[in-house]
Amino acid sequence: MRLLDPETFEDQPYVAGLNQGGHLFAGAAIFAATFSLFDMGFGVLCALLIPLVLEIWQYTKRAAKLWDSLLDLFFWYIGAIAWIMAVLIGDVSGKAILFPLWSVFIMGCVMAVFTFFKSRSKGTE
């Protein structure tokens, strides 16, 4: 699997959780980088547009499934929004903006949910 190949990770809940966690980090990182280099407005714009363009490209040119593209986009945006909120409410400032820590916690929750529901769907606890 190459980095930009669409993948649904069927029957691989842990890998799927890691994948969506990667989208969280990437969304937060896009905002953090562009906000640090430019300003808040440009950071938000890039955090919204770059993932959208990438997911449209994967859907139209790389044969990604629509639900997978929408789910990926959701996690891109959750990561970006979490980090935007952390900056806006003053939880992080200065050079700390470049380390999207909130995304680490969100990723842990996402992986737990994916793993729990996948194991429950197979009848194990």
A tleap script that builds the chain and sets N, CA, C and O, in Angstrom:
source leaprc.protein.ff14SB
mol = sequence {
  NMET ARG LEU LEU ASP PRO GLU THR PHE GLU
  ASP GLN PRO TYR VAL ALA GLY LEU ASN GLN
  GLY GLY HIE LEU PHE ALA GLY ALA ALA ILE
  PHE ALA ALA THR PHE SER LEU PHE ASP MET
  GLY PHE GLY VAL LEU CYS ALA LEU LEU ILE
  PRO LEU VAL LEU GLU ILE TRP GLN TYR THR
  LYS ARG ALA ALA LYS LEU TRP ASP SER LEU
  LEU ASP LEU PHE PHE TRP TYR ILE GLY ALA
  ILE ALA TRP ILE MET ALA VAL LEU ILE GLY
  ASP VAL SER GLY LYS ALA ILE LEU PHE PRO
  LEU TRP SER VAL PHE ILE MET GLY CYS VAL
  MET ALA VAL PHE THR PHE PHE LYS SER ARG
  SER LYS GLY THR CGLU
}
set mol.1.N position { 0.850 -1.193 0.000 }
set mol.1.CA position { 0.000 0.000 0.000 }
set mol.1.C position { 0.884 1.241 0.000 }
set mol.1.O position { 1.801 1.370 0.811 }
set mol.2.N position { 0.595 2.134 -0.909 }
set mol.2.CA position { 1.299 3.410 -0.953 }
set mol.2.C position { 0.542 4.428 -0.124 }
set mol.2.O position { -0.636 4.237 0.177 }
set mol.3.N position { 1.201 5.491 0.242 }
set mol.3.CA position { 0.642 6.488 1.160 }
set mol.3.C position { -0.696 7.040 0.689 }
set mol.3.O position { -1.619 7.154 1.496 }
set mol.4.N position { -0.832 7.378 -0.557 }
set mol.4.CA position { -2.060 8.029 -1.017 }
set mol.4.C position { -3.043 7.075 -1.691 }
set mol.4.O position { -3.998 7.521 -2.326 }
set mol.5.N position { -2.819 5.773 -1.560 }
set mol.5.CA position { -3.796 4.816 -2.085 }
set mol.5.C position { -4.992 4.740 -1.150 }
set mol.5.O position { -4.816 4.679 0.067 }
set mol.6.N position { -6.211 4.742 -1.695 }
set mol.6.CA position { -7.389 4.589 -0.836 }
set mol.6.C position { -7.426 3.177 -0.251 }
set mol.6.O position { -7.084 2.208 -0.930 }
set mol.7.N position { -7.840 3.070 1.002 }
set mol.7.CA position { -7.867 1.784 1.683 }
set mol.7.C position { -8.962 1.813 2.736 }
set mol.7.O position { -9.104 2.802 3.455 }
set mol.8.N position { -9.738 0.740 2.835 }
set mol.8.CA position { -10.812 0.684 3.825 }
set mol.8.C position { -10.437 -0.137 5.048 }
set mol.8.O position { -11.143 -0.084 6.055 }
set mol.9.N position { -9.344 -0.896 4.992 }
set mol.9.CA position { -8.864 -1.695 6.121 }
set mol.9.C position { -9.944 -2.630 6.657 }
set mol.9.O position { -10.158 -2.717 7.866 }
set mol.10.N position { -10.609 -3.317 5.760 }
set mol.10.CA position { -11.660 -4.251 6.145 }
set mol.10.C position { -11.082 -5.334 7.061 }
set mol.10.O position { -10.036 -5.913 6.769 }
set mol.11.N position { -11.776 -5.597 8.169 }
set mol.11.CA position { -11.373 -6.579 9.179 }
set mol.11.C position { -10.020 -6.275 9.814 }
set mol.11.O position { -9.337 -7.184 10.286 }
set mol.12.N position { -9.634 -5.020 9.827 }
set mol.12.CA position { -8.393 -4.582 10.467 }
set mol.12.C position { -8.674 -3.355 11.330 }
set mol.12.O position { -8.219 -2.262 10.994 }
set mol.13.N position { -9.408 -3.503 12.427 }
set mol.13.CA position { -9.825 -2.330 13.202 }
set mol.13.C position { -8.663 -1.533 13.786 }
set mol.13.O position { -8.723 -0.305 13.848 }
set mol.14.N position { -7.625 -2.209 14.206 }
set mol.14.CA position { -6.489 -1.497 14.785 }
set mol.14.C position { -5.801 -0.636 13.732 }
set mol.14.O position { -5.471 0.523 13.982 }
set mol.15.N position { -5.590 -1.213 12.554 }
set mol.15.CA position { -4.957 -0.475 11.461 }
set mol.15.C position { -5.868 0.664 11.006 }
set mol.15.O position { -5.394 1.756 10.694 }
set mol.16.N position { -7.186 0.403 10.968 }
set mol.16.CA position { -8.131 1.458 10.602 }
set mol.16.C position { -8.069 2.603 11.607 }
set mol.16.O position { -8.110 3.773 11.227 }
set mol.17.N position { -7.970 2.265 12.883 }
set mol.17.CA position { -7.839 3.305 13.912 }
set mol.17.C position { -6.564 4.109 13.752 }
set mol.17.O position { -6.569 5.332 13.891 }
set mol.18.N position { -5.470 3.418 13.459 }
set mol.18.CA position { -4.208 4.127 13.218 }
set mol.18.C position { -4.320 5.042 12.005 }
set mol.18.O position { -3.823 6.169 12.016 }
set mol.19.N position { -4.976 4.549 10.964 }
set mol.19.CA position { -5.159 5.345 9.755 }
set mol.19.C position { -5.950 6.619 10.051 }
set mol.19.O position { -5.555 7.711 9.643 }
set mol.20.N position { -7.067 6.471 10.762 }
set mol.20.CA position { -7.870 7.659 11.072 }
set mol.20.C position { -7.123 8.571 12.036 }
set mol.20.O position { -7.249 9.794 11.961 }
set mol.21.N position { -6.347 7.981 12.940 }
set mol.21.CA position { -5.503 8.803 13.805 }
set mol.21.C position { -4.495 9.610 13.001 }
set mol.21.O position { -4.181 10.750 13.343 }
set mol.22.N position { -3.991 9.009 11.929 }
set mol.22.CA position { -3.085 9.741 11.043 }
set mol.22.C position { -3.768 10.928 10.395 }
set mol.22.O position { -3.160 11.985 10.223 }
set mol.23.N position { -5.050 10.753 10.031 }
set mol.23.CA position { -5.801 11.881 9.479 }
set mol.23.C position { -5.973 12.980 10.533 }
set mol.23.O position { -5.910 14.167 10.215 }
set mol.24.N position { -6.190 12.575 11.790 }
set mol.24.CA position { -6.304 13.566 12.870 }
set mol.24.C position { -5.030 14.390 12.975 }
set mol.24.O position { -5.066 15.620 12.997 }
set mol.25.N position { -3.898 13.686 13.041 }
set mol.25.CA position { -2.620 14.379 13.149 }
set mol.25.C position { -2.368 15.276 11.948 }
set mol.25.O position { -1.919 16.413 12.094 }
set mol.26.N position { -2.657 14.760 10.764 }
set mol.26.CA position { -2.402 15.533 9.548 }
set mol.26.C position { -3.255 16.789 9.498 }
set mol.26.O position { -2.768 17.855 9.121 }
set mol.27.N position { -4.530 16.675 9.877 }
set mol.27.CA position { -5.391 17.861 9.896 }
set mol.27.C position { -4.876 18.912 10.870 }
set mol.27.O position { -4.835 20.102 10.558 }
set mol.28.N position { -4.485 18.450 12.055 }
set mol.28.CA position { -3.938 19.381 13.056 }
set mol.28.C position { -2.620 19.974 12.576 }
set mol.28.O position { -2.358 21.161 12.771 }
set mol.29.N position { -1.792 19.145 11.949 }
set mol.29.CA position { -0.485 19.617 11.492 }
set mol.29.C position { -0.603 20.642 10.369 }
set mol.29.O position { 0.161 21.606 10.329 }
set mol.30.N position { -1.550 20.442 9.461 }
set mol.30.CA position { -1.749 21.428 8.391 }
set mol.30.C position { -2.102 22.778 8.993 }
set mol.30.O position { -1.538 23.805 8.614 }
set mol.31.N position { -3.047 22.768 9.942 }
set mol.31.CA position { -3.402 24.034 10.580 }
set mol.31.C position { -2.213 24.620 11.329 }
set mol.31.O position { -1.903 25.801 11.168 }
set mol.32.N position { -1.542 23.810 12.147 }
set mol.32.CA position { -0.436 24.308 12.968 }
set mol.32.C position { 0.661 24.926 12.115 }
set mol.32.O position { 1.178 25.998 12.430 }
set mol.33.N position { 1.010 24.239 11.033 }
set mol.33.CA position { 2.090 24.739 10.175 }
set mol.33.C position { 1.712 26.035 9.470 }
set mol.33.O position { 2.479 26.997 9.476 }
set mol.34.N position { 0.536 26.058 8.866 }
set mol.34.CA position { 0.165 27.264 8.107 }
set mol.34.C position { -0.166 28.432 9.030 }
set mol.34.O position { 0.093 29.586 8.688 }
set mol.35.N position { -0.735 28.141 10.193 }
set mol.35.CA position { -0.997 29.207 11.168 }
set mol.35.C position { 0.317 29.803 11.670 }
set mol.35.O position { 0.445 31.019 11.805 }
set mol.36.N position { 1.291 28.935 11.946 }
set mol.36.CA position { 2.585 29.409 12.449 }
set mol.36.C position { 3.337 30.221 11.407 }
set mol.36.O position { 4.027 31.184 11.742 }
set mol.37.N position { 3.205 29.832 10.145 }
set mol.37.CA position { 3.912 30.544 9.088 }
set mol.37.C position { 3.192 31.797 8.624 }
set mol.37.O position { 3.832 32.764 8.211 }
set mol.38.N position { 1.871 31.790 8.689 }
set mol.38.CA position { 1.101 32.908 8.154 }
set mol.38.C position { 0.204 33.511 9.232 }
set mol.38.O position { 0.677 34.293 10.056 }
set mol.39.N position { -1.081 33.160 9.240 }
set mol.39.CA position { -1.989 33.683 10.258 }
set mol.39.C position { -3.154 32.713 10.456 }
set mol.39.O position { -3.252 31.693 9.773 }
set mol.40.N position { -4.025 33.045 11.393 }
set mol.40.CA position { -5.143 32.171 11.746 }
set mol.40.C position { -6.053 31.898 10.545 }
set mol.40.O position { -6.405 30.747 10.289 }
set mol.41.N position { -6.428 32.919 9.824 }
set mol.41.CA position { -7.345 32.755 8.695 }
set mol.41.C position { -6.788 31.830 7.632 }
set mol.41.O position { -7.499 30.963 7.124 }
set mol.42.N position { -5.521 32.009 7.293 }
set mol.42.CA position { -4.902 31.166 6.290 }
set mol.42.C position { -4.750 29.735 6.804 }
set mol.42.O position { -4.901 28.778 6.044 }
set mol.43.N position { -4.452 29.594 8.089 }
set mol.43.CA position { -4.346 28.267 8.694 }
set mol.43.C position { -5.661 27.515 8.623 }
set mol.43.O position { -5.690 26.338 8.266 }
set mol.44.N position { -6.745 28.191 8.961 }
set mol.44.CA position { -8.073 27.565 8.905 }
set mol.44.C position { -8.428 27.213 7.458 }
set mol.44.O position { -8.920 26.118 7.184 }
set mol.45.N position { -8.180 28.138 6.546 }
set mol.45.CA position { -8.477 27.889 5.133 }
set mol.45.C position { -7.727 26.659 4.611 }
set mol.45.O position { -8.313 25.805 3.945 }
set mol.46.N position { -6.448 26.574 4.913 }
set mol.46.CA position { -5.660 25.426 4.460 }
set mol.46.C position { -6.131 24.134 5.119 }
set mol.46.O position { -6.181 23.088 4.471 }
set mol.47.N position { -6.477 24.200 6.411 }
set mol.47.CA position { -6.942 23.008 7.124 }
set mol.47.C position { -8.274 22.508 6.574 }
set mol.47.O position { -8.584 21.323 6.692 }
set mol.48.N position { -9.057 23.388 5.981 }
set mol.48.CA position { -10.318 22.975 5.368 }
set mol.48.C position { -10.154 22.541 3.915 }
set mol.48.O position { -10.754 21.553 3.492 }
set mol.49.N position { -9.353 23.265 3.155 }
set mol.49.CA position { -9.265 23.007 1.716 }
set mol.49.C position { -8.330 21.864 1.323 }
set mol.49.O position { -8.665 21.071 0.443 }
set mol.50.N position { -7.173 21.771 1.957 }
set mol.50.CA position { -6.206 20.735 1.555 }
set mol.50.C position { -6.792 19.329 1.718 }
set mol.50.O position { -6.724 18.536 0.779 }
set mol.51.N position { -7.369 18.993 2.889 }
set mol.51.CA position { -7.976 17.654 2.994 }
set mol.51.C position { -9.129 17.439 2.015 }
set mol.51.O position { -9.276 16.352 1.455 }
set mol.52.N position { -9.943 18.468 1.810 }
set mol.52.CA position { -11.066 18.344 0.883 }
set mol.52.C position { -10.573 18.025 -0.524 }
set mol.52.O position { -11.105 17.130 -1.182 }
set mol.53.N position { -9.574 18.742 -0.981 }
set mol.53.CA position { -9.011 18.503 -2.312 }
set mol.53.C position { -8.412 17.098 -2.395 }
set mol.53.O position { -8.616 16.401 -3.389 }
set mol.54.N position { -7.683 16.679 -1.371 }
set mol.54.CA position { -7.087 15.339 -1.381 }
set mol.54.C position { -8.147 14.237 -1.416 }
set mol.54.O position { -8.002 13.254 -2.144 }
set mol.55.N position { -9.205 14.401 -0.634 }
set mol.55.CA position { -10.246 13.370 -0.609 }
set mol.55.C position { -11.069 13.357 -1.896 }
set mol.55.O position { -11.475 12.289 -2.354 }
set mol.56.N position { -11.317 14.515 -2.479 }
set mol.56.CA position { -11.997 14.550 -3.782 }
set mol.56.C position { -11.129 13.875 -4.832 }
set mol.56.O position { -11.629 13.116 -5.662 }
set mol.57.N position { -9.841 14.148 -4.798 }
set mol.57.CA position { -8.908 13.518 -5.729 }
set mol.57.C position { -8.909 12.002 -5.556 }
set mol.57.O position { -8.955 11.267 -6.542 }
set mol.58.N position { -8.859 11.526 -4.304 }
set mol.58.CA position { -8.876 10.078 -4.084 }
set mol.58.C position { -10.183 9.458 -4.574 }
set mol.58.O position { -10.186 8.374 -5.158 }
set mol.59.N position { -11.283 10.151 -4.332 }
set mol.59.CA position { -12.586 9.618 -4.746 }
set mol.59.C position { -12.732 9.580 -6.264 }
set mol.59.O position { -13.202 8.591 -6.825 }
set mol.60.N position { -12.326 10.662 -6.922 }
set mol.60.CA position { -12.543 10.753 -8.366 }
set mol.60.C position { -11.451 10.079 -9.188 }
set mol.60.O position { -11.744 9.515 -10.243 }
set mol.61.N position { -10.230 10.120 -8.746 }
set mol.61.CA position { -9.108 9.622 -9.549 }
set mol.61.C position { -8.511 8.320 -9.044 }
set mol.61.O position { -7.843 7.617 -9.802 }
set mol.62.N position { -8.738 7.982 -7.776 }
set mol.62.CA position { -8.097 6.804 -7.200 }
set mol.62.C position { -9.093 5.717 -6.802 }
set mol.62.O position { -8.720 4.744 -6.147 }
set mol.63.N position { -10.343 5.875 -7.190 }
set mol.63.CA position { -11.398 4.873 -6.956 }
set mol.63.C position { -11.649 4.586 -5.471 }
set mol.63.O position { -11.928 3.447 -5.096 }
set mol.64.N position { -11.551 5.598 -4.644 }
set mol.64.CA position { -11.878 5.433 -3.225 }
set mol.64.C position { -13.397 5.308 -3.080 }
set mol.64.O position { -14.153 5.837 -3.894 }
set mol.65.N position { -13.820 4.619 -2.060 }
set mol.65.CA position { -15.253 4.518 -1.775 }
set mol.65.C position { -15.718 5.839 -1.156 }
set mol.65.O position { -14.976 6.476 -0.409 }
set mol.66.N position { -16.948 6.245 -1.472 }
set mol.66.CA position { -17.464 7.515 -0.971 }
set mol.66.C position { -17.476 7.551 0.552 }
set mol.66.O position { -17.042 8.534 1.152 }
set mol.67.N position { -17.968 6.488 1.182 }
set mol.67.CA position { -18.040 6.484 2.648 }
set mol.67.C position { -16.650 6.598 3.266 }
set mol.67.O position { -16.486 7.223 4.314 }
set mol.68.N position { -15.642 5.995 2.618 }
set mol.68.CA position { -14.279 6.068 3.140 }
set mol.68.C position { -13.729 7.482 3.015 }
set mol.68.O position { -13.076 7.983 3.931 }
set mol.69.N position { -13.991 8.123 1.884 }
set mol.69.CA position { -13.536 9.501 1.697 }
set mol.69.C position { -14.202 10.444 2.695 }
set mol.69.O position { -13.553 11.332 3.247 }
set mol.70.N position { -15.498 10.249 2.922 }
set mol.70.CA position { -16.210 11.099 3.885 }
set mol.70.C position { -15.719 10.858 5.300 }
set mol.70.O position { -15.566 11.807 6.070 }
set mol.71.N position { -15.472 9.605 5.655 }
set mol.71.CA position { -14.950 9.300 6.984 }
set mol.71.C position { -13.553 9.888 7.169 }
set mol.71.O position { -13.248 10.456 8.218 }
set mol.72.N position { -12.713 9.751 6.155 }
set mol.72.CA position { -11.378 10.344 6.219 }
set mol.72.C position { -11.471 11.853 6.400 }
set mol.72.O position { -10.771 12.433 7.230 }
set mol.73.N position { -12.335 12.479 5.619 }
set mol.73.CA position { -12.497 13.927 5.711 }
set mol.73.C position { -12.961 14.341 7.106 }
set mol.73.O position { -12.492 15.339 7.653 }
set mol.74.N position { -13.878 13.575 7.674 }
set mol.74.CA position { -14.348 13.835 9.039 }
set mol.74.C position { -13.166 13.842 10.007 }
set mol.74.O position { -13.074 14.744 10.840 }
set mol.75.N position { -12.270 12.875 9.926 }
set mol.75.CA position { -11.144 12.818 10.852 }
set mol.75.C position { -10.097 13.888 10.563 }
set mol.75.O position { -9.473 14.400 11.492 }
set mol.76.N position { -9.892 14.234 9.294 }
set mol.76.CA position { -9.016 15.378 8.982 }
set mol.76.C position { -9.528 16.607 9.745 }
set mol.76.O position { -8.768 17.312 10.409 }
set mol.77.N position { -10.845 16.840 9.628 }
set mol.77.CA position { -11.441 18.038 10.208 }
set mol.77.C position { -11.479 17.995 11.732 }
set mol.77.O position { -11.289 19.026 12.379 }
set mol.78.N position { -11.719 16.829 12.314 }
set mol.78.CA position { -11.714 16.732 13.780 }
set mol.78.C position { -10.341 17.124 14.324 }
set mol.78.O position { -10.244 17.880 15.291 }
set mol.79.N position { -9.289 16.611 13.702 }
set mol.79.CA position { -7.936 16.968 14.142 }
set mol.79.C position { -7.662 18.452 14.011 }
set mol.79.O position { -7.112 19.072 14.921 }
set mol.80.N position { -8.044 19.024 12.877 }
set mol.80.CA position { -7.813 20.456 12.665 }
set mol.80.C position { -8.635 21.299 13.632 }
set mol.80.O position { -8.117 22.240 14.233 }
set mol.81.N position { -9.906 20.967 13.783 }
set mol.81.CA position { -10.790 21.757 14.656 }
set mol.81.C position { -10.339 21.669 16.111 }
set mol.81.O position { -10.370 22.666 16.833 }
set mol.82.N position { -9.922 20.486 16.540 }
set mol.82.CA position { -9.437 20.347 17.918 }
set mol.82.C position { -8.242 21.264 18.163 }
set mol.82.O position { -8.145 21.909 19.207 }
set mol.83.N position { -7.344 21.312 17.197 }
set mol.83.CA position { -6.152 22.140 17.392 }
set mol.83.C position { -6.467 23.626 17.243 }
set mol.83.O position { -5.887 24.455 17.943 }
set mol.84.N position { -7.372 23.963 16.346 }
set mol.84.CA position { -7.808 25.363 16.219 }
set mol.84.C position { -8.425 25.822 17.536 }
set mol.84.O position { -8.138 26.923 18.004 }
set mol.85.N position { -9.270 24.983 18.135 }
set mol.85.CA position { -9.903 25.338 19.411 }
set mol.85.C position { -8.865 25.470 20.524 }
set mol.85.O position { -8.974 26.358 21.371 }
set mol.86.N position { -7.864 24.598 20.529 }
set mol.86.CA position { -6.810 24.683 21.544 }
set mol.86.C position { -6.077 26.020 21.457 }
set mol.86.O position { -5.722 26.615 22.475 }
set mol.87.N position { -5.859 26.477 20.238 }
set mol.87.CA position { -5.188 27.770 20.049 }
set mol.87.C position { -6.121 28.915 20.441 }
set mol.87.O position { -5.709 29.839 21.141 }
set mol.88.N position { -7.371 28.856 19.994 }
set mol.88.CA position { -8.312 29.945 20.269 }
set mol.88.C position { -8.597 30.137 21.754 }
set mol.88.O position { -8.735 31.271 22.214 }
set mol.89.N position { -8.688 29.045 22.508 }
set mol.89.CA position { -8.987 29.206 23.935 }
set mol.89.C position { -7.729 29.388 24.777 }
set mol.89.O position { -7.808 29.542 25.996 }
set mol.90.N position { -6.577 29.371 24.128 }
set mol.90.CA position { -5.339 29.676 24.821 }
set mol.90.C position { -4.675 28.502 25.516 }
set mol.90.O position { -3.765 28.703 26.321 }
set mol.91.N position { -5.106 27.280 25.227 }
set mol.91.CA position { -4.456 26.116 25.837 }
set mol.91.C position { -3.028 25.940 25.343 }
set mol.91.O position { -2.170 25.448 26.076 }
set mol.92.N position { -2.774 26.336 24.118 }
set mol.92.CA position { -1.417 26.282 23.582 }
set mol.92.C position { -1.088 27.625 22.949 }
set mol.92.O position { -1.963 28.323 22.436 }
set mol.93.N position { 0.184 27.967 22.996 }
set mol.93.CA position { 0.631 29.208 22.368 }
set mol.93.C position { 2.116 29.070 22.059 }
set mol.93.O position { 2.763 28.110 22.478 }
set mol.94.N position { 2.629 30.006 21.346 }
set mol.94.CA position { 4.047 30.003 20.999 }
set mol.94.C position { 4.439 28.783 20.184 }
set mol.94.O position { 3.695 28.337 19.311 }
set mol.95.N position { 5.620 28.250 20.480 }
set mol.95.CA position { 6.125 27.097 19.725 }
set mol.95.C position { 5.333 25.828 19.994 }
set mol.95.O position { 5.385 24.891 19.196 }
set mol.96.N position { 4.601 25.779 21.102 }
set mol.96.CA position { 3.790 24.596 21.414 }
set mol.96.C position { 2.685 24.369 20.381 }
set mol.96.O position { 2.164 23.260 20.263 }
set mol.97.N position { 2.334 25.399 19.646 }
set mol.97.CA position { 1.299 25.266 18.616 }
set mol.97.C position { 1.707 24.222 17.580 }
set mol.97.O position { 0.848 23.590 16.964 }
set mol.98.N position { 3.006 24.040 17.387 }
set mol.98.CA position { 3.471 23.089 16.388 }
set mol.98.C position { 3.353 21.633 16.834 }
set mol.98.O position { 3.611 20.734 16.034 }
set mol.99.N position { 2.968 21.369 18.096 }
set mol.99.CA position { 2.800 19.999 18.571 }
set mol.99.C position { 1.343 19.759 18.934 }
set mol.99.O position { 0.915 20.109 20.034 }
set mol.100.N position { 0.571 19.164 18.020 }
set mol.100.CA position { -0.865 18.961 18.261 }
set mol.100.C position { -1.159 17.839 19.261 }
set mol.100.O position { -1.586 16.752 18.874 }
set mol.101.N position { -0.927 18.112 20.549 }
set mol.101.CA position { -1.092 17.109 21.601 }
set mol.101.C position { -2.521 16.615 21.731 }
set mol.101.O position { -2.744 15.428 21.973 }
set mol.102.N position { -3.495 17.507 21.574 }
set mol.102.CA position { -4.884 17.076 21.702 }
set mol.102.C position { -5.189 15.949 20.740 }
set mol.102.O position { -5.973 15.054 21.056 }
set mol.103.N position { -4.581 15.983 19.579 }
set mol.103.CA position { -4.828 14.940 18.593 }
set mol.103.C position { -4.363 13.575 19.094 }
set mol.103.O position { -4.940 12.552 18.727 }
set mol.104.N position { -3.327 13.553 19.928 }
set mol.104.CA position { -2.864 12.287 20.498 }
set mol.104.C position { -3.979 11.666 21.341 }
set mol.104.O position { -4.254 10.472 21.231 }
set mol.105.N position { -4.612 12.476 22.175 }
set mol.105.CA position { -5.692 11.967 23.015 }
set mol.105.C position { -6.907 11.547 22.186 }
set mol.105.O position { -7.515 10.511 22.454 }
set mol.106.N position { -7.253 12.339 21.195 }
set mol.106.CA position { -8.374 12.001 20.334 }
set mol.106.C position { -8.084 10.708 19.588 }
set mol.106.O position { -8.970 9.866 19.441 }
set mol.107.N position { -6.861 10.543 19.120 }
set mol.107.CA position { -6.495 9.326 18.395 }
set mol.107.C position { -6.654 8.099 19.287 }
set mol.107.O position { -7.141 7.062 18.838 }
set mol.108.N position { -6.252 8.214 20.526 }
set mol.108.CA position { -6.420 7.103 21.451 }
set mol.108.C position { -7.877 6.713 21.604 }
set mol.108.O position { -8.208 5.528 21.637 }
set mol.109.N position { -8.743 7.699 21.696 }
set mol.109.CA position { -10.185 7.423 21.806 }
set mol.109.C position { -10.719 6.769 20.538 }
set mol.109.O position { -11.508 5.826 20.607 }
set mol.110.N position { -10.293 7.265 19.388 }
set mol.110.CA position { -10.741 6.698 18.115 }
set mol.110.C position { -10.322 5.236 18.018 }
set mol.110.O position { -11.126 4.384 17.639 }
set mol.111.N position { -9.086 4.946 18.354 }
set mol.111.CA position { -8.605 3.566 18.272 }
set mol.111.C position { -9.364 2.663 19.231 }
set mol.111.O position { -9.684 1.525 18.887 }
set mol.112.N position { -9.654 3.155 20.424 }
set mol.112.CA position { -10.413 2.358 21.392 }
set mol.112.C position { -11.808 2.045 20.861 }
set mol.112.O position { -12.281 0.914 20.974 }
set mol.113.N position { -12.464 3.046 20.284 }
set mol.113.CA position { -13.816 2.842 19.747 }
set mol.113.C position { -13.790 1.852 18.589 }
set mol.113.O position { -14.605 0.930 18.547 }
set mol.114.N position { -12.853 2.032 17.638 }
set mol.114.CA position { -12.754 1.114 16.509 }
set mol.114.C position { -12.533 -0.313 16.998 }
set mol.114.O position { -13.205 -1.239 16.545 }
set mol.115.N position { -11.605 -0.487 17.911 }
set mol.115.CA position { -11.270 -1.822 18.403 }
set mol.115.C position { -12.433 -2.433 19.165 }
set mol.115.O position { -12.740 -3.611 18.979 }
set mol.116.N position { -13.084 -1.655 20.018 }
set mol.116.CA position { -14.203 -2.151 20.818 }
set mol.116.C position { -15.347 -2.607 19.923 }
set mol.116.O position { -15.833 -3.730 20.063 }
set mol.117.N position { -15.783 -1.747 19.002 }
set mol.117.CA position { -16.916 -2.100 18.167 }
set mol.117.C position { -16.602 -3.237 17.205 }
set mol.117.O position { -17.474 -4.056 16.913 }
set mol.118.N position { -15.382 -3.298 16.712 }
set mol.118.CA position { -15.021 -4.398 15.815 }
set mol.118.C position { -15.007 -5.710 16.582 }
set mol.118.O position { -15.495 -6.720 16.075 }
set mol.119.N position { -14.458 -5.717 17.796 }
set mol.119.CA position { -14.425 -6.962 18.566 }
set mol.119.C position { -15.827 -7.371 18.976 }
set mol.119.O position { -16.135 -8.563 18.999 }
set mol.120.N position { -16.683 -6.414 19.301 }
set mol.120.CA position { -18.080 -6.728 19.670 }
set mol.120.C position { -18.848 -7.284 18.471 }
set mol.120.O position { -19.711 -8.147 18.626 }
set mol.121.N position { -18.530 -6.785 17.278 }
set mol.121.CA position { -19.245 -7.259 16.096 }
set mol.121.C position { -18.872 -8.710 15.772 }
set mol.121.O position { -19.625 -9.406 15.090 }
set mol.122.N position { -17.727 -9.162 16.253 }
set mol.122.CA position { -17.289 -10.541 16.021 }
set mol.122.C position { -17.706 -11.461 17.168 }
set mol.122.O position { -17.422 -12.658 17.139 }
set mol.123.N position { -18.392 -10.891 18.197 }
set mol.123.CA position { -18.885 -11.705 19.296 }
set mol.123.C position { -17.874 -11.965 20.396 }
set mol.123.O position { -18.092 -12.824 21.251 }
set mol.124.N position { -16.757 -11.222 20.381 }
set mol.124.CA position { -15.777 -11.373 21.457 }
set mol.124.C position { -15.808 -10.146 22.331 }
set mol.124.O position { -16.310 -9.093 21.936 }
set mol.125.N position { -15.268 -10.291 23.519 }
set mol.125.CA position { -15.276 -9.152 24.449 }
set mol.125.C position { -13.893 -8.724 24.812 }
set mol.125.O position { -13.721 -7.781 25.584 }
savepdb mol mol.pdb
quit
